Amino acid sequence: MATTEITESVSIRNVLTDLPITKEATTSRVLVNNPLLRVVDFAFDEGQLLTEHSSPRAVVVTLLTGTMDFDVAGETHQLVAGDVLYMAPGVNHALRATSACHMQLVLVDTTA
């Protein structure tokens, strides 16, 4: 889904089925995208990583399946399925999938 209007309601089904874990890869799918909110689901094979970066938006991460090490401002959090992590805008973070996993990322524009 490229863009979702702020005034539009949507239902997205079978997200995990439609985003399988691919050997030695990281894949993603944008579910909602508008000026206020962006929701992206990721699939990571074990050992995949995202190097340190930051976002100008507030970020909520939910680990849907599997396990990962999530570094936030130099502190490592060992996440398991069902865990939620919040990051303020501009905070440096990185992650390593310690098993094959799915993660949902919600980015919220705090300036709007």
Biopython code that builds the backbone (N, CA, C, O; Angstrom):
import numpy as np
from Bio.PDB.StructureBuilder import StructureBuilder

atoms = [
    (1, "MET", "N", (0.855, -1.176, 0.000)),
    (1, "MET", "CA", (0.000, 0.000, 0.000)),
    (1, "MET", "C", (0.894, 1.230, 0.000)),
    (1, "MET", "O", (1.694, 1.411, 0.918)),
    (2, "ALA", "N", (0.773, 2.059, -0.996)),
    (2, "ALA", "CA", (1.647, 3.229, -1.140)),
    (2, "ALA", "C", (1.246, 4.353, -0.197)),
    (2, "ALA", "O", (2.074, 4.822, 0.584)),
    (3, "THR", "N", (0.007, 4.790, -0.250)),
    (3, "THR", "CA", (-0.455, 5.890, 0.591)),
    (3, "THR", "C", (-1.837, 5.585, 1.127)),
    (3, "THR", "O", (-2.696, 5.075, 0.407)),
    (4, "THR", "N", (-2.045, 5.897, 2.389)),
    (4, "THR", "CA", (-3.340, 5.765, 3.029)),
    (4, "THR", "C", (-3.755, 7.158, 3.480)),
    (4, "THR", "O", (-3.053, 7.780, 4.277)),
    (5, "GLU", "N", (-4.854, 7.647, 2.998)),
    (5, "GLU", "CA", (-5.321, 8.966, 3.421)),
    (5, "GLU", "C", (-5.618, 8.952, 4.918)),
    (5, "GLU", "O", (-6.066, 7.937, 5.452)),
    (6, "ILE", "N", (-5.374, 10.063, 5.592)),
    (6, "ILE", "CA", (-5.637, 10.169, 7.022)),
    (6, "ILE", "C", (-7.098, 9.897, 7.328)),
    (6, "ILE", "O", (-7.416, 9.356, 8.387)),
    (7, "THR", "N", (-7.981, 10.258, 6.429)),
    (7, "THR", "CA", (-9.425, 10.079, 6.636)),
    (7, "THR", "C", (-9.915, 8.708, 6.188)),
    (7, "THR", "O", (-11.108, 8.423, 6.293)),
    (8, "GLU", "N", (-9.032, 7.858, 5.694)),
    (8, "GLU", "CA", (-9.393, 6.543, 5.166)),
    (8, "GLU", "C", (-9.138, 5.455, 6.214)),
    (8, "GLU", "O", (-8.096, 5.451, 6.868)),
    (9, "SER", "N", (-10.085, 4.543, 6.367)),
    (9, "SER", "CA", (-9.902, 3.373, 7.221)),
    (9, "SER", "C", (-9.572, 2.178, 6.338)),
    (9, "SER", "O", (-10.140, 2.027, 5.257)),
    (10, "VAL", "N", (-8.660, 1.333, 6.793)),
    (10, "VAL", "CA", (-8.275, 0.166, 6.005)),
    (10, "VAL", "C", (-8.187, -1.067, 6.896)),
    (10, "VAL", "O", (-7.988, -0.963, 8.106)),
    (11, "SER", "N", (-8.338, -2.220, 6.285)),
    (11, "SER", "CA", (-8.141, -3.510, 6.947)),
    (11, "SER", "C", (-7.128, -4.283, 6.109)),
    (11, "SER", "O", (-7.330, -4.487, 4.912)),
    (12, "ILE", "N", (-6.058, -4.704, 6.731)),
    (12, "ILE", "CA", (-5.006, -5.430, 6.025)),
    (12, "ILE", "C", (-4.906, -6.806, 6.675)),
    (12, "ILE", "O", (-4.641, -6.924, 7.872)),
    (13, "ARG", "N", (-5.119, -7.832, 5.878)),
    (13, "ARG", "CA", (-5.205, -9.190, 6.415)),
    (13, "ARG", "C", (-4.009, -10.027, 5.951)),
    (13, "ARG", "O", (-3.333, -9.701, 4.975)),
    (14, "ASN", "N", (-3.779, -11.106, 6.683)),
    (14, "ASN", "CA", (-2.751, -12.095, 6.324)),
    (14, "ASN", "C", (-1.353, -11.489, 6.200)),
    (14, "ASN", "O", (-0.576, -11.881, 5.329)),
    (15, "VAL", "N", (-1.046, -10.554, 7.054)),
    (15, "VAL", "CA", (0.223, -9.835, 6.942)),
    (15, "VAL", "C", (1.412, -10.777, 7.070)),
    (15, "VAL", "O", (2.323, -10.717, 6.244)),
    (16, "LEU", "N", (1.434, -11.644, 8.074)),
    (16, "LEU", "CA", (2.581, -12.521, 8.267)),
    (16, "LEU", "C", (2.683, -13.565, 7.155)),
    (16, "LEU", "O", (3.784, -13.936, 6.750)),
    (17, "THR", "N", (1.549, -14.032, 6.665)),
    (17, "THR", "CA", (1.549, -14.988, 5.552)),
    (17, "THR", "C", (2.101, -14.346, 4.289)),
    (17, "THR", "O", (2.836, -14.982, 3.534)),
    (18, "ASP", "N", (1.746, -13.084, 4.059)),
    (18, "ASP", "CA", (2.186, -12.378, 2.853)),
    (18, "ASP", "C", (3.605, -11.822, 2.962)),
    (18, "ASP", "O", (4.137, -11.290, 1.988)),
    (19, "LEU", "N", (4.221, -11.941, 4.143)),
    (19, "LEU", "CA", (5.596, -11.464, 4.343)),
    (19, "LEU", "C", (6.417, -12.598, 4.961)),
    (19, "LEU", "O", (6.781, -12.537, 6.136)),
    (20, "PRO", "N", (6.705, -13.632, 4.164)),
    (20, "PRO", "CA", (7.450, -14.776, 4.707)),
    (20, "PRO", "C", (8.900, -14.407, 4.998)),
    (20, "PRO", "O", (9.444, -13.462, 4.427)),
    (21, "ILE", "N", (9.505, -15.164, 5.887)),
    (21, "ILE", "CA", (10.925, -14.985, 6.176)),
    (21, "ILE", "C", (11.710, -15.618, 5.037)),
    (21, "ILE", "O", (11.480, -16.773, 4.679)),
    (22, "THR", "N", (12.635, -14.855, 4.474)),
    (22, "THR", "CA", (13.449, -15.293, 3.347)),
    (22, "THR", "C", (14.861, -15.574, 3.835)),
    (22, "THR", "O", (15.428, -14.787, 4.593)),
    (23, "LYS", "N", (15.426, -16.688, 3.405)),
    (23, "LYS", "CA", (16.762, -17.087, 3.849)),
    (23, "LYS", "C", (17.780, -15.974, 3.595)),
    (23, "LYS", "O", (17.886, -15.444, 2.489)),
    (24, "GLU", "N", (18.531, -15.632, 4.659)),
    (24, "GLU", "CA", (19.606, -14.643, 4.630)),
    (24, "GLU", "C", (19.161, -13.283, 4.105)),
    (24, "GLU", "O", (19.905, -12.615, 3.387)),
    (25, "ALA", "N", (17.941, -12.874, 4.468)),
    (25, "ALA", "CA", (17.424, -11.600, 3.953)),
    (25, "ALA", "C", (16.574, -10.886, 4.994)),
    (25, "ALA", "O", (16.093, -11.472, 5.964)),
    (26, "THR", "N", (16.416, -9.596, 4.744)),
    (26, "THR", "CA", (15.463, -8.755, 5.464)),
    (26, "THR", "C", (14.490, -8.220, 4.428)),
    (26, "THR", "O", (14.903, -7.650, 3.418)),
    (27, "THR", "N", (13.199, -8.401, 4.675)),
    (27, "THR", "CA", (12.184, -7.892, 3.762)),
    (27, "THR", "C", (11.185, -7.065, 4.550)),
    (27, "THR", "O", (11.070, -7.211, 5.766)),
    (28, "SER", "N", (10.459, -6.193, 3.850)),
    (28, "SER", "CA", (9.487, -5.345, 4.546)),
    (28, "SER", "C", (8.295, -5.074, 3.649)),
    (28, "SER", "O", (8.341, -5.252, 2.431)),
    (29, "ARG", "N", (7.228, -4.637, 4.297)),
    (29, "ARG", "CA", (5.998, -4.279, 3.598)),
    (29, "ARG", "C", (5.374, -3.090, 4.324)),
    (29, "ARG", "O", (5.141, -3.147, 5.532)),
    (30, "VAL", "N", (5.104, -2.010, 3.580)),
    (30, "VAL", "CA", (4.432, -0.845, 4.152)),
    (30, "VAL", "C", (2.940, -1.144, 4.203)),
    (30, "VAL", "O", (2.335, -1.499, 3.191)),
    (31, "LEU", "N", (2.350, -0.999, 5.389)),
    (31, "LEU", "CA", (0.930, -1.282, 5.568)),
    (31, "LEU", "C", (0.082, -0.020, 5.558)),
    (31, "LEU", "O", (-1.001, 0.001, 4.972)),
    (32, "VAL", "N", (0.568, 1.025, 6.202)),
    (32, "VAL", "CA", (-0.136, 2.312, 6.272)),
    (32, "VAL", "C", (0.910, 3.397, 6.069)),
    (32, "VAL", "O", (2.009, 3.321, 6.617)),
    (33, "ASN", "N", (0.564, 4.403, 5.280)),
    (33, "ASN", "CA", (1.518, 5.473, 5.024)),
    (33, "ASN", "C", (0.764, 6.764, 4.758)),
    (33, "ASN", "O", (0.100, 6.907, 3.731)),
    (34, "ASN", "N", (0.872, 7.704, 5.692)),
    (34, "ASN", "CA", (0.305, 9.040, 5.503)),
    (34, "ASN", "C", (1.178, 10.037, 6.270)),
    (34, "ASN", "O", (2.121, 9.622, 6.943)),
    (35, "PRO", "N", (0.894, 11.318, 6.188)),
    (35, "PRO", "CA", (1.778, 12.303, 6.840)),
    (35, "PRO", "C", (1.905, 12.146, 8.360)),
    (35, "PRO", "O", (2.895, 12.596, 8.937)),
    (36, "LEU", "N", (0.936, 11.524, 9.013)),
    (36, "LEU", "CA", (0.993, 11.379, 10.469)),
    (36, "LEU", "C", (1.555, 10.046, 10.925)),
    (36, "LEU", "O", (2.180, 9.962, 11.982)),
    (37, "LEU", "N", (1.336, 8.995, 10.128)),
    (37, "LEU", "CA", (1.593, 7.641, 10.596)),
    (37, "LEU", "C", (2.130, 6.775, 9.470)),
    (37, "LEU", "O", (1.666, 6.849, 8.332)),
    (38, "ARG", "N", (3.118, 5.951, 9.807)),
    (38, "ARG", "CA", (3.634, 4.958, 8.858)),
    (38, "ARG", "C", (3.782, 3.646, 9.623)),
    (38, "ARG", "O", (4.415, 3.607, 10.678)),
    (39, "VAL", "N", (3.201, 2.574, 9.092)),
    (39, "VAL", "CA", (3.288, 1.246, 9.699)),
    (39, "VAL", "C", (3.971, 0.327, 8.697)),
    (39, "VAL", "O", (3.531, 0.185, 7.556)),
    (40, "VAL", "N", (5.062, -0.296, 9.151)),
    (40, "VAL", "CA", (5.844, -1.175, 8.287)),
    (40, "VAL", "C", (6.095, -2.483, 9.028)),
    (40, "VAL", "O", (6.510, -2.474, 10.188)),
    (41, "ASP", "N", (5.843, -3.611, 8.359)),
    (41, "ASP", "CA", (6.186, -4.910, 8.920)),
    (41, "ASP", "C", (7.460, -5.409, 8.261)),
    (41, "ASP", "O", (7.662, -5.231, 7.060)),
    (42, "PHE", "N", (8.319, -6.036, 9.060)),
    (42, "PHE", "CA", (9.591, -6.569, 8.598)),
    (42, "PHE", "C", (9.649, -8.068, 8.869)),
    (42, "PHE", "O", (9.064, -8.559, 9.834)),
    (43, "ALA", "N", (10.361, -8.789, 8.006)),
    (43, "ALA", "CA", (10.704, -10.193, 8.230)),
    (43, "ALA", "C", (12.225, -10.290, 8.167)),
    (43, "ALA", "O", (12.840, -9.855, 7.194)),
    (44, "PHE", "N", (12.828, -10.861, 9.211)),
    (44, "PHE", "CA", (14.277, -11.004, 9.294)),
    (44, "PHE", "C", (14.633, -12.476, 9.422)),
    (44, "PHE", "O", (14.028, -13.191, 10.220)),
    (45, "ASP", "N", (15.597, -12.932, 8.653)),
    (45, "ASP", "CA", (16.153, -14.252, 8.905)),
    (45, "ASP", "C", (17.131, -14.115, 10.072)),
    (45, "ASP", "O", (17.628, -13.024, 10.349)),
    (46, "GLU", "N", (17.396, -15.209, 10.738)),
    (46, "GLU", "CA", (18.346, -15.199, 11.843)),
    (46, "GLU", "C", (19.688, -14.624, 11.383)),
    (46, "GLU", "O", (20.209, -14.994, 10.331)),
    (47, "GLY", "N", (20.231, -13.716, 12.188)),
    (47, "GLY", "CA", (21.520, -13.114, 11.887)),
    (47, "GLY", "C", (21.446, -11.815, 11.100)),
    (47, "GLY", "O", (22.451, -11.115, 10.974)),
    (48, "GLN", "N", (20.281, -11.483, 10.570)),
    (48, "GLN", "CA", (20.149, -10.230, 9.819)),
    (48, "GLN", "C", (20.195, -9.051, 10.785)),
    (48, "GLN", "O", (19.829, -9.181, 11.953)),
    (49, "LEU", "N", (20.645, -7.902, 10.290)),
    (49, "LEU", "CA", (20.737, -6.731, 11.161)),
    (49, "LEU", "C", (20.394, -5.461, 10.403)),
    (49, "LEU", "O", (20.456, -5.397, 9.175)),
    (50, "LEU", "N", (20.034, -4.469, 11.174)),
    (50, "LEU", "CA", (19.917, -3.098, 10.687)),
    (50, "LEU", "C", (20.941, -2.303, 11.469)),
    (50, "LEU", "O", (20.928, -2.309, 12.700)),
    (51, "THR", "N", (21.834, -1.611, 10.759)),
    (51, "THR", "CA", (22.886, -0.849, 11.416)),
    (51, "THR", "C", (22.307, 0.396, 12.082)),
    (51, "THR", "O", (21.165, 0.778, 11.824)),
    (52, "GLU", "N", (23.094, 1.010, 12.928)),
    (52, "GLU", "CA", (22.637, 2.143, 13.722)),
    (52, "GLU", "C", (22.122, 3.277, 12.836)),
    (52, "GLU", "O", (22.744, 3.657, 11.844)),
    (53, "HIS", "N", (20.976, 3.795, 13.230)),
    (53, "HIS", "CA", (20.329, 4.903, 12.530)),
    (53, "HIS", "C", (19.354, 5.560, 13.493)),
    (53, "HIS", "O", (19.213, 5.112, 14.631)),
    (54, "SER", "N", (18.682, 6.610, 13.055)),
    (54, "SER", "CA", (17.659, 7.261, 13.871)),
    (54, "SER", "C", (16.506, 7.676, 12.973)),
    (54, "SER", "O", (16.614, 7.645, 11.747)),
    (55, "SER", "N", (15.404, 8.064, 13.596)),
    (55, "SER", "CA", (14.234, 8.524, 12.863)),
    (55, "SER", "C", (13.782, 9.857, 13.439)),
    (55, "SER", "O", (13.841, 10.051, 14.653)),
    (56, "PRO", "N", (13.332, 10.777, 12.594)),
    (56, "PRO", "CA", (12.806, 12.040, 13.115)),
    (56, "PRO", "C", (11.419, 11.854, 13.750)),
    (56, "PRO", "O", (10.908, 12.763, 14.404)),
    (57, "ARG", "N", (10.820, 10.687, 13.556)),
    (57, "ARG", "CA", (9.503, 10.390, 14.127)),
    (57, "ARG", "C", (9.643, 9.573, 15.408)),
    (57, "ARG", "O", (10.664, 8.920, 15.624)),
    (58, "ALA", "N", (8.620, 9.610, 16.253)),
    (58, "ALA", "CA", (8.538, 8.688, 17.381)),
    (58, "ALA", "C", (8.315, 7.292, 16.810)),
    (58, "ALA", "O", (7.645, 7.135, 15.790)),
    (59, "VAL", "N", (8.878, 6.275, 17.468)),
    (59, "VAL", "CA", (8.833, 4.917, 16.936)),
    (59, "VAL", "C", (8.322, 3.953, 18.002)),
    (59, "VAL", "O", (8.758, 3.994, 19.152)),
    (60, "VAL", "N", (7.385, 3.080, 17.600)),
    (60, "VAL", "CA", (6.937, 1.982, 18.437)),
    (60, "VAL", "C", (7.254, 0.694, 17.684)),
    (60, "VAL", "O", (6.814, 0.503, 16.550)),
    (61, "VAL", "N", (8.016, -0.182, 18.320)),
    (61, "VAL", "CA", (8.394, -1.468, 17.742)),
    (61, "VAL", "C", (7.670, -2.562, 18.508)),
    (61, "VAL", "O", (7.681, -2.570, 19.739)),
    (62, "THR", "N", (7.041, -3.486, 17.789)),
    (62, "THR", "CA", (6.444, -4.674, 18.391)),
    (62, "THR", "C", (7.058, -5.888, 17.720)),
    (62, "THR", "O", (6.988, -6.028, 16.499)),
    (63, "LEU", "N", (7.661, -6.765, 18.510)),
    (63, "LEU", "CA", (8.182, -8.000, 17.950)),
    (63, "LEU", "C", (7.030, -9.001, 17.897)),
    (63, "LEU", "O", (6.473, -9.375, 18.929)),
    (64, "LEU", "N", (6.683, -9.426, 16.693)),
    (64, "LEU", "CA", (5.524, -10.291, 16.479)),
    (64, "LEU", "C", (5.854, -11.774, 16.626)),
    (64, "LEU", "O", (5.064, -12.539, 17.179)),
    (65, "THR", "N", (7.026, -12.177, 16.128)),
    (65, "THR", "CA", (7.487, -13.563, 16.248)),
    (65, "THR", "C", (8.993, -13.551, 16.457)),
    (65, "THR", "O", (9.665, -12.592, 16.077)),
    (66, "GLY", "N", (9.527, -14.605, 17.055)),
    (66, "GLY", "CA", (10.964, -14.768, 17.169)),
    (66, "GLY", "C", (11.607, -13.940, 18.265)),
    (66, "GLY", "O", (10.955, -13.518, 19.221)),
    (67, "THR", "N", (12.939, -13.713, 18.096)),
    (67, "THR", "CA", (13.727, -12.977, 19.086)),
    (67, "THR", "C", (14.708, -12.053, 18.377)),
    (67, "THR", "O", (15.130, -12.321, 17.252)),
    (68, "MET", "N", (15.064, -10.963, 19.047)),
    (68, "MET", "CA", (16.073, -10.047, 18.507)),
    (68, "MET", "C", (16.721, -9.262, 19.634)),
    (68, "MET", "O", (16.145, -9.089, 20.708)),
    (69, "ASP", "N", (17.940, -8.788, 19.363)),
    (69, "ASP", "CA", (18.615, -7.836, 20.233)),
    (69, "ASP", "C", (18.414, -6.467, 19.610)),
    (69, "ASP", "O", (18.760, -6.252, 18.449)),
    (70, "PHE", "N", (17.860, -5.545, 20.374)),
    (70, "PHE", "CA", (17.541, -4.208, 19.877)),
    (70, "PHE", "C", (18.321, -3.208, 20.711)),
    (70, "PHE", "O", (18.081, -3.072, 21.911)),
    (71, "ASP", "N", (19.254, -2.507, 20.079)),
    (71, "ASP", "CA", (20.077, -1.512, 20.766)),
    (71, "ASP", "C", (19.414, -0.142, 20.669)),
    (71, "ASP", "O", (19.083, 0.315, 19.576)),
    (72, "VAL", "N", (19.222, 0.507, 21.806)),
    (72, "VAL", "CA", (18.641, 1.846, 21.860)),
    (72, "VAL", "C", (19.575, 2.726, 22.682)),
    (72, "VAL", "O", (19.777, 2.492, 23.874)),
    (73, "ALA", "N", (20.142, 3.740, 22.032)),
    (73, "ALA", "CA", (21.036, 4.691, 22.709)),
    (73, "ALA", "C", (22.119, 3.963, 23.495)),
    (73, "ALA", "O", (22.442, 4.344, 24.620)),
    (74, "GLY", "N", (22.682, 2.902, 22.889)),
    (74, "GLY", "CA", (23.782, 2.186, 23.513)),
    (74, "GLY", "C", (23.389, 1.097, 24.488)),
    (74, "GLY", "O", (24.269, 0.411, 25.010)),
    (75, "GLU", "N", (22.100, 0.906, 24.759)),
    (75, "GLU", "CA", (21.632, -0.134, 25.674)),
    (75, "GLU", "C", (20.943, -1.225, 24.872)),
    (75, "GLU", "O", (20.080, -0.933, 24.044)),
    (76, "THR", "N", (21.323, -2.503, 25.111)),
    (76, "THR", "CA", (20.746, -3.622, 24.384)),
    (76, "THR", "C", (19.542, -4.183, 25.122)),
    (76, "THR", "O", (19.596, -4.451, 26.322)),
    (77, "HIS", "N", (18.452, -4.356, 24.380)),
    (77, "HIS", "CA", (17.227, -4.964, 24.900)),
    (77, "HIS", "C", (17.017, -6.283, 24.172)),
    (77, "HIS", "O", (16.970, -6.303, 22.942)),
    (78, "GLN", "N", (16.890, -7.379, 24.900)),
    (78, "GLN", "CA", (16.652, -8.685, 24.292)),
    (78, "GLN", "C", (15.140, -8.876, 24.205)),
    (78, "GLN", "O", (14.478, -9.128, 25.212)),
    (79, "LEU", "N", (14.600, -8.753, 22.986)),
    (79, "LEU", "CA", (13.160, -8.812, 22.780)),
    (79, "LEU", "C", (12.719, -10.216, 22.387)),
    (79, "LEU", "O", (13.421, -10.926, 21.666)),
    (80, "VAL", "N", (11.543, -10.602, 22.874)),
    (80, "VAL", "CA", (10.882, -11.848, 22.477)),
    (80, "VAL", "C", (9.505, -11.488, 21.941)),
    (80, "VAL", "O", (9.011, -10.386, 22.181)),
    (81, "ALA", "N", (8.894, -12.402, 21.227)),
    (81, "ALA", "CA", (7.582, -12.151, 20.631)),
    (81, "ALA", "C", (6.621, -11.588, 21.671)),
    (81, "ALA", "O", (6.487, -12.127, 22.770)),
    (82, "GLY", "N", (5.956, -10.496, 21.305)),
    (82, "GLY", "CA", (5.009, -9.832, 22.198)),
    (82, "GLY", "C", (5.581, -8.616, 22.903)),
    (82, "GLY", "O", (4.828, -7.841, 23.492)),
    (83, "ASP", "N", (6.896, -8.429, 22.860)),
    (83, "ASP", "CA", (7.511, -7.273, 23.512)),
    (83, "ASP", "C", (7.312, -6.015, 22.667)),
    (83, "ASP", "O", (7.251, -6.070, 21.439)),
    (84, "VAL", "N", (7.214, -4.877, 23.364)),
    (84, "VAL", "CA", (7.024, -3.579, 22.717)),
    (84, "VAL", "C", (8.107, -2.634, 23.223)),
    (84, "VAL", "O", (8.460, -2.648, 24.402)),
    (85, "LEU", "N", (8.622, -1.822, 22.323)),
    (85, "LEU", "CA", (9.671, -0.867, 22.656)),
    (85, "LEU", "C", (9.279, 0.483, 22.059)),
    (85, "LEU", "O", (8.843, 0.548, 20.910)),
    (86, "TYR", "N", (9.431, 1.556, 22.830)),
    (86, "TYR", "CA", (9.144, 2.916, 22.345)),
    (86, "TYR", "C", (10.452, 3.692, 22.285)),
    (86, "TYR", "O", (11.287, 3.592, 23.184)),
    (87, "MET", "N", (10.623, 4.474, 21.206)),
    (87, "MET", "CA", (11.784, 5.345, 21.074)),
    (87, "MET", "C", (11.324, 6.757, 20.735)),
    (87, "MET", "O", (10.482, 6.955, 19.858)),
    (88, "ALA", "N", (11.875, 7.713, 21.427)),
    (88, "ALA", "CA", (11.589, 9.112, 21.140)),
    (88, "ALA", "C", (12.237, 9.496, 19.807)),
    (88, "ALA", "O", (13.180, 8.835, 19.372)),
    (89, "PRO", "N", (11.753, 10.537, 19.164)),
    (89, "PRO", "CA", (12.361, 10.985, 17.905)),
    (89, "PRO", "C", (13.854, 11.263, 18.074)),
    (89, "PRO", "O", (14.288, 11.808, 19.089)),
    (90, "GLY", "N", (14.633, 10.876, 17.057)),
    (90, "GLY", "CA", (16.051, 11.180, 17.039)),
    (90, "GLY", "C", (16.961, 10.236, 17.796)),
    (90, "GLY", "O", (18.175, 10.443, 17.804)),
    (91, "VAL", "N", (16.421, 9.203, 18.437)),
    (91, "VAL", "CA", (17.240, 8.282, 19.223)),
    (91, "VAL", "C", (17.926, 7.267, 18.296)),
    (91, "VAL", "O", (17.276, 6.652, 17.451)),
    (92, "ASN", "N", (19.236, 7.102, 18.462)),
    (92, "ASN", "CA", (19.977, 6.111, 17.673)),
    (92, "ASN", "C", (19.586, 4.706, 18.102)),
    (92, "ASN", "O", (19.426, 4.425, 19.290)),
    (93, "HIS", "N", (19.432, 3.816, 17.103)),
    (93, "HIS", "CA", (19.083, 2.435, 17.395)),
    (93, "HIS", "C", (19.579, 1.513, 16.282)),
    (93, "HIS", "O", (19.857, 1.950, 15.166)),
    (94, "ALA", "N", (19.681, 0.231, 16.616)),
    (94, "ALA", "CA", (20.106, -0.811, 15.682)),
    (94, "ALA", "C", (19.521, -2.127, 16.181)),
    (94, "ALA", "O", (19.070, -2.217, 17.323)),
    (95, "LEU", "N", (19.528, -3.157, 15.320)),
    (95, "LEU", "CA", (19.004, -4.447, 15.762)),
    (95, "LEU", "C", (19.710, -5.601, 15.080)),
    (95, "LEU", "O", (20.298, -5.463, 14.007)),
    (96, "ARG", "N", (19.628, -6.760, 15.754)),
    (96, "ARG", "CA", (20.132, -8.026, 15.234)),
    (96, "ARG", "C", (19.095, -9.099, 15.516)),
    (96, "ARG", "O", (18.680, -9.284, 16.660)),
    (97, "ALA", "N", (18.678, -9.806, 14.475)),
    (97, "ALA", "CA", (17.724, -10.905, 14.654)),
    (97, "ALA", "C", (18.480, -12.100, 15.232)),
    (97, "ALA", "O", (19.384, -12.628, 14.586)),
    (98, "THR", "N", (18.120, -12.528, 16.438)),
    (98, "THR", "CA", (18.779, -13.679, 17.052)),
    (98, "THR", "C", (18.071, -14.977, 16.698)),
    (98, "THR", "O", (18.565, -16.061, 17.007)),
    (99, "SER", "N", (16.921, -14.869, 16.053)),
    (99, "SER", "CA", (16.228, -15.988, 15.412)),
    (99, "SER", "C", (15.426, -15.385, 14.266)),
    (99, "SER", "O", (15.287, -14.165, 14.178)),
    (100, "ALA", "N", (14.905, -16.222, 13.398)),
    (100, "ALA", "CA", (14.014, -15.720, 12.353)),
    (100, "ALA", "C", (12.844, -15.029, 13.054)),
    (100, "ALA", "O", (12.311, -15.560, 14.028)),
    (101, "CYS", "N", (12.438, -13.848, 12.569)),
    (101, "CYS", "CA", (11.408, -13.103, 13.291)),
    (101, "CYS", "C", (10.657, -12.129, 12.390)),
    (101, "CYS", "O", (11.085, -11.803, 11.283)),
    (102, "HIS", "N", (9.514, -11.679, 12.915)),
    (102, "HIS", "CA", (8.716, -10.614, 12.296)),
    (102, "HIS", "C", (8.613, -9.467, 13.298)),
    (102, "HIS", "O", (8.442, -9.688, 14.497)),
    (103, "MET", "N", (8.719, -8.245, 12.792)),
    (103, "MET", "CA", (8.641, -7.057, 13.627)),
    (103, "MET", "C", (7.722, -6.037, 12.960)),
    (103, "MET", "O", (7.724, -5.884, 11.739)),
    (104, "GLN", "N", (6.938, -5.344, 13.782)),
    (104, "GLN", "CA", (6.117, -4.249, 13.255)),
    (104, "GLN", "C", (6.663, -2.936, 13.796)),
    (104, "GLN", "O", (6.952, -2.798, 14.985)),
    (105, "LEU", "N", (6.797, -1.973, 12.883)),
    (105, "LEU", "CA", (7.331, -0.661, 13.194)),
    (105, "LEU", "C", (6.244, 0.362, 12.940)),
    (105, "LEU", "O", (5.684, 0.411, 11.844)),
    (106, "VAL", "N", (5.937, 1.181, 13.933)),
    (106, "VAL", "CA", (4.956, 2.263, 13.794)),
    (106, "VAL", "C", (5.696, 3.569, 14.027)),
    (106, "VAL", "O", (6.260, 3.792, 15.099)),
    (107, "LEU", "N", (5.691, 4.438, 13.007)),
    (107, "LEU", "CA", (6.338, 5.737, 13.106)),
    (107, "LEU", "C", (5.262, 6.815, 13.163)),
    (107, "LEU", "O", (4.358, 6.843, 12.327)),
    (108, "VAL", "N", (5.360, 7.692, 14.141)),
    (108, "VAL", "CA", (4.355, 8.730, 14.364)),
    (108, "VAL", "C", (5.016, 10.105, 14.270)),
    (108, "VAL", "O", (6.013, 10.365, 14.944)),
    (109, "ASP", "N", (4.468, 10.970, 13.444)),
    (109, "ASP", "CA", (4.975, 12.336, 13.327)),
    (109, "ASP", "C", (4.488, 13.132, 14.522)),
    (109, "ASP", "O", (3.286, 13.343, 14.683)),
    (110, "THR", "N", (5.406, 13.573, 15.356)),
    (110, "THR", "CA", (5.048, 14.301, 16.574)),
    (110, "THR", "C", (4.958, 15.806, 16.340)),
    (110, "THR", "O", (4.617, 16.552, 17.258)),
    (111, "THR", "N", (5.261, 16.265, 15.119)),
    (111, "THR", "CA", (5.228, 17.701, 14.849)),
    (111, "THR", "C", (3.917, 18.140, 14.218)),
    (111, "THR", "O", (3.654, 19.339, 14.118)),
    (112, "ALA", "N", (3.096, 17.200, 13.792)),
    (112, "ALA", "CA", (1.841, 17.558, 13.090)),
    (112, "ALA", "C", (0.755, 17.983, 14.041)),
    (112, "ALA", "O", (-0.350, 18.312, 13.609)),
]
sb = StructureBuilder()
sb.init_structure("model")
sb.init_model(0)
sb.init_chain("A")
sb.init_seg("    ")
for serial, (resi, resn, name, xyz) in enumerate(atoms, 1):
    if name == "N":
        sb.init_residue(resn, " ", resi, " ")
    sb.init_atom(name, np.array(xyz, "f"), 0.0, 1.0, " ", f" {name:<3s}", serial, name[0])
structure = sb.get_structure()
